[in-house]
Amino acid sequence: MKTQVTLVLKEIPSVPVEAESINPENVTEKGIQEIESILLWCGNRQERVGDYFDVEITSLEETKSGVAYPVLNSSDKGQKNLAKLVLHGDLSKFKRLGQGMAAGEMVIQGSVGLHAGALMRGGTLLIQENAADWLGAHMEGGHIQVKGSVGHFVGSAYRGKTKGMTGGTILIGGNAGQMLGAHMGRGLIAVEGDCGDVPGYGMMAGTILIQGTPGIRVGARMQRGTVILFQPKGLLPTFYYNCTYKLPFWSLLYNQLIREGFSLPASYQDVSFRRYSGDANEGGKGEILICLCH
């Protein structure tokens, strides 16, 4: 029988808490006391989940009102036996939630701190409010969806590393900070709102979609990959115009995003794009596509 583990924050900690041990795999088939005993680091002190959260375990077959819970739509067979993990409260002081997840479903009813979903390999992470910097850094697979806004370096590479996100999907309902998808190797990042400077910096593959207004230097030093823009933007002089055309893959991507809860106007379903190649300083094999939807 699949269960739901609910963690309700007692109070916001005064200093950041390292919380990578909180994930669906670590709470599955454990009792309340075992979950409360999961270790966390708070500064230089080792503490327990029970010091910060009230823990509740319920069956996923029905809620208290008798209404069935929705079943996670995923091809990851390993998820069906893992507990659904739900966290309530302002978790902006909790770092690394969902880090390294390989399977399962994790829902955060609030905001989260740094490095949420970093190194994620599978499963689903849903954040109902905002996320701080380094969301999905070095992500390899899985699905992250943020209803609010996010900080800098989403899907990017950590300092000293040459490749960031290499798979999976990150959907952002609000705005994003700087260096979105820097050194991205594969995968999809889509932003409904505005974006900070230098999105797609050093991209090697993958797709970045920005529906709002991007910052300056879009795609600087990109080698390959695709950046899709829906607001007109002046590009670096190292990008040169190729043609205007309808993308063969756009209808598939559009429908995928709509299915996954990303908001796109119906009028965007059949549009043309202006294609620019660049960065010429890096070989010119990347592309920026600007939608002709205005």
N, C-alpha and C positions, 0 to 999 in steps of 0.2 A: 504494500500500500504506500503510495507516494504521500509525503507529508510537506507541510509548510512550516518553516522555522521563522519566527518573527522576533526581531530584536528591537526593543524600544529604548531609545536613549534616555538615561536618567537625568543627566545634566551635561552641558558642554564643558569639556575639559579645558583647563587653563593653558596647557601646552599641547603641541601636536602629538598624536598617537600613531605609531606604526601599526597598521591593521591589516597587513597582507594575509594574515592567518584566517581572516573572516572571508570565507567563500563557501559555495554550496558543497564542495567535496569534503570540507572539514567538519560540516555540521550534520551530514547524512548519517542516519542510523545511530545517532547519539542521543542520550537523554538530556534533560535540562541541566543537571549538575555537570555533565561532561562538557556541554557547550559553554557553560559559565566558566569552566576551568581552562578554556583555550587561552593561550598566553599572548599578550600584547606587550609592546615596548612603549613606555611613556617617558621620554627623555632617557635617563640612564637607569630607569626602574622597570623591572618586569612586572606587569600586572595581568589581570584576567578580564575576560569578556564580561563576567558578572559584576565587575567593579563599575562598569559603565552602562550596562544594558540589563533590562528585564527580558527574560527569555520565555517564549511561548511556543509550544508545538501543537499543531492541529492537523487533522486529516485534510488532504486536498480534494477528497471526493465531494464534500459539500461544506458550505460555510455555515455559520450559526443560523442564518436565515433559511438554509436549505437550498441555496442557489449554487449550482456547480461552478467551480473555478474554471477558467479557460485553460485549455491545454496549450503548452508552448508549441509554436509552429517551428520545428527545427528538424533538420536531417541528421542531427547528431544523436545516434542511437544511445550513447551513454547518458544522455540527459534524462531519460525516462525513469531511471532508478534513483536519481539524485533529488534531494529535498529542494523545494523552492525556498530561496532565502529572501526575506523582506526586512529592510531596516527602516525605522522611523526616527525622524529628528534631524536637527541641523548637524550634519557630519562634516562640516567644513574643516574641522580640526583633525579629522581622521584621514591619514595618508595611505595610499596603496590599496584601497578597497578594490577587490576583484583582480588584483595583480596576479598574473600567472594562471588565471582561470583556464581550465581545459574543457569544461562542460558544465551544464546546469543553467539555472536561471536565477539572477540576482536583481532585485528591485530595491532602489533606494528612494524612499519618500522624503526627499530633502536634497540639500546640496552636499557635495563631497570635496575633499581636499586634494592635494597633489597626487599625481601618478595613478589615478583611478584607471583600472583596466590596462595598466602597462604590462607588457610581455604576455598579454592574453593570447591563448591558443585556440579557444573554442567557447561555446556557450553564449549566453545573452546577458548583457548588463544594461539595465534601464535606470536612468537617473532622472527623477521627476523635476528637479530644479537645476542648479548650476554646478559646474565642475571647474576646478582650478587648473593650473598649468600641467603639462605633460600627460594629458588624457590619452590613453592608448599608445603611449610611446613604445616603440619596438613591437607593436602588436603583430601577431602572426596569423590569427584567424578569429572567428567569432563575430559577434555583433554588439556594438555599443550604440545606444540611443540616448541623447541628452535633450530634455524638453526645453531647458533654458539656455543660457550662454556658457561659454567655456573660456579658459585662459589661453596662454601662449603655448606653442610647441605641440599642438595636437598631432598625434601620429608621427612625431619627429624622432630623430636620433639623439641619444644623449651625447653630451660633450665628449669628443674624442672618438666617437663611433662614426662609421662611414655610411651606414644604411639604417633607416628608420623602420617604419611600418612595412611589413612584407606580405600582408594578407588581411582579410576581414573587411568589415564595414563600420564606419563611424558616421552617424547621422546627428546633426546639431540643429535644434529648433530655433535657437537665438543667434547671437553673434559669436565670433571667434576672434582670438587674439592674433599676435604676430607669428610668423614662421610656421604657418599651418602646413603640415605634410612635408616638412623639410627633410631632404634625403630619402623621400618615400621610395620604396622598392616595388610594391604592388598594393592592391586593395582599392577601396573607395572611401572618400571623405566627402560629405555633402553638408553645406551650411545654408540654412534658410535666410539668415540675416547677413549683416555686414562682416567683413573680415579685416584684420590688421595688415600690416606691411609684410611684404615678401612671402606671400603664399606660394607653395611649390618650389621653394629654394632648393636647388641641387637635386630635383626629382630625377629618378632613374626609370620609373615605371609607375603604373597606377593611374587613378582618375581623381581629380579634385573638382568639385562643383560648388560655385559660390553664387547664390541667388541675389544677395544684396550687393552693396558697394565694396569692392576690395581696396586695400591700401596700395601703396606704391610698390614698384619693382616686382610685379607679378612674374613668377617663373624664372627669376634670376638664376643663372648658372644651371638651369635644368638641362639634362642630357637626353632624356626620353620622357614619355608620359603625356598626360592630357590634363589641361586646366580648362574648365568650362565656365564662362562668365555670362551673367544675364544683365549686367549693367555696363554701358560703354565705359571704356577705360583706356587712357593713353598707355601704350606699352613701351618697354625699353627699345632703343634703336637697334638692338641686336635681334629683334624679331621682325620678320618680313612677311608681307601679305602673300598668300598663295591663291586662294579662290573663295568663292561663296557657294555653299552647297548644303544639301540636306544630309545629315549624318545617317549612315546605314544602321547604326546601333542605337540611335536616339530613342526610338519607340520602345525598345526593350528596356533601356535604362529608365526611361520615364515611368513605364508601368511597374518596374521593380521598386522604384522609390515611392510611388503612390501606394503600392501594397504594404510597404513597410512603414507607412504613416508619415512620410515626408510631404510637406505641403507644396504643391506646384499648381499654378493656374491651368485650367483646361486648355486655354489658348496657347500654352507652350508645347502642346503635344505635337503640333505640325508646324515647325518653324525651320528657318534656315540659319546657318552659322557662317561667319567669316573666319577663315582659318589662317593662322599665323604660325610660321615655323621659327624655332629658336631653341635655346639661346645659341646664336651663331658662334659665340666664343667657345661653346662646348660641343660643337659639331652640328648644331641646328636640327636635331632629330626629335625634339620635343614639339608640342603643339599647344597653342592657346586658341580656343574656339569662343567667339563672341556671338551671342544670340541676337538675331535681328527680330526682336519681339517688341520693340518700342516704336 
